[in-house]
Amino acid sequence: MTSKDIINKTKKYVANTYSRFNIAIENGKGSLCYDFEGNEYIDFTSGIGVNSLGFCEQSWVDAVSFQSSILNHTSNLYYSAPGAELAEKLCTKTGYDKVFFANSGAEANECAIKLARKRSFLKYGENRYKIITLQNSFHGRTVTTLSATGQDSFHKYFSPFTEGFEYVPANDIRALEKAIDKSVCAFMCELIQGEGGVIPLDLDYVKKAEQLCRKNDLTFIVDEVQTGIGRTGALLASEQFGVFPDITTIAKGLGGGLPIGACLMKDTCSNVLEPKDHATTFGMNPVVCAGANVVMDAMTDEFLNEVKEKSKLICKTLESLDNIKSVDGLGLMLGLSLKNKKAIDVACECNDNGLLILTAKEKLRLLPPLNISFDKLKKGLDILCEIISE
Ligand SMILES: *Cc1c(COP(=O)(O)O)cnc(C)c1O
């Protein structure tokens, strides 16, 4: 098969819900991948922050292959080892008490929303269900997580949306304080708005928001679907912001390339959901959890420090260029504002020159595999710098 065949088949038979780059990837190893004609690409996308260890990292392949050869699926009516081990790793490494396993970021957030509402219901009764989220946030594509998403462009066509969400501007603690009344049960935010354009929240704001949640007994939910599992140079970005939310949701990078989401709960929340309250058929799948265990085992201090070093190298290299307005983000989740080129044009030019790179709103977005070598990183940056500086 050629790339052209695959692109044509996809266009003919797959629902037209994505605007894809004109590349069909056949295989990959580490931070490199190849199309069907054998052209090589350096990967600065990791499948939108999913392939934390790059393409087909050997110990991940071994764990997933082995697990798929001994037990593929059990349903949640039985116990199995990989999920139990993963839950222990997640809780002991983060300080959380319990975890619910889902299959995506949106589902992890659905769990968080249901949990926050039930917790409030048990304590305060019926009419305290509202969840405050931020303008320009992104929390997923289900009808409820679209409601949680604070962007008007997502609130078309699909009404009626789930009620009970209110949006406040980011970094405005007075606005948050004003929005809290007897109907509010939770506050939910990303720490770096990813799809919104790689915009970190102010440290001070996040700490004060946490204090407001404590003062008003609101469930503090942080959506780390994109920032979690080493992406920012810490296991969770909340460590860098100095907060410990009641609930943290994770997904993208956790499985290392297989679909998984997780809702981490502090002891204040961990006994709220009971049998029949929440479930998902594929959750805690053994093969997926075996992959996630390898990702979790990779998250040593040394590994995370290297993520920070790579981040510094990228920032230093890019900030010296005339055509760069700013570099935002943390760790290996970075957004570049350009002075006189459109991000999407630069991304397409990068593709033509052997570099895969993303955009977020008007910015170029870098989400390279966390274990990318300094050598590949420099090679990718060379391609990028040349195109930006043309
Ligand atoms: C990607 C993302 C989601 C949605 O995750 P899916 O796996 O696509 O459902 C939710 N929140 C944030 C912050 C994300 O980046």
The ligand as an SDF file (V2000), in Angstrom:
LIG
                    3D

 15 15  0  0  0  0  0  0  0  0999 V2000
   -7.0940   15.8780   25.4190 C   0  0  0  0  0  0  0  0  0  0  0  0
   -7.7190   16.4620   26.6140 C   0  0  0  0  0  0  0  0  0  0  0  0
   -8.9600   16.0200   27.0830 C   0  0  0  0  0  0  0  0  0  0  0  0
   -9.7800   14.9920   26.3450 C   0  0  0  0  0  0  0  0  0  0  0  0
   -9.1680   13.7590   26.2960 O   0  0  0  0  0  0  0  0  0  0  0  0
   -9.7520   12.6180   25.3070 P   0  0  0  0  0  0  0  0  0  0  0  0
   -8.8830   11.4350   25.5890 O   0  0  0  0  0  0  0  0  0  0  0  0
   -9.5960   13.1440   23.9060 O   0  0  0  0  0  0  0  0  0  0  0  0
  -11.1600   12.4120   25.6650 O   0  0  0  0  0  0  0  0  0  0  0  0
   -9.4400   16.5610   28.2660 C   0  0  0  0  0  0  0  0  0  0  0  0
   -8.7420   17.5030   28.9340 N   0  0  0  0  0  0  0  0  0  0  0  0
   -7.5570   17.9460   28.5080 C   0  0  0  0  0  0  0  0  0  0  0  0
   -6.8310   18.9740   29.3090 C   0  0  0  0  0  0  0  0  0  0  0  0
   -7.0050   17.4690   27.3260 C   0  0  0  0  0  0  0  0  0  0  0  0
   -5.8380   17.9430   26.8850 O   0  0  0  0  0  0  0  0  0  0  0  0
  1  2  1  0
  2  3  1  0
  2 14  2  0
  3  4  1  0
  3 10  2  0
  4  5  1  0
  5  6  1  0
  6  7  2  0
  6  8  1  0
  6  9  1  0
 10 11  1  0
 11 12  2  0
 12 13  1  0
 12 14  1  0
 14 15  1  0
M  END
$$$$
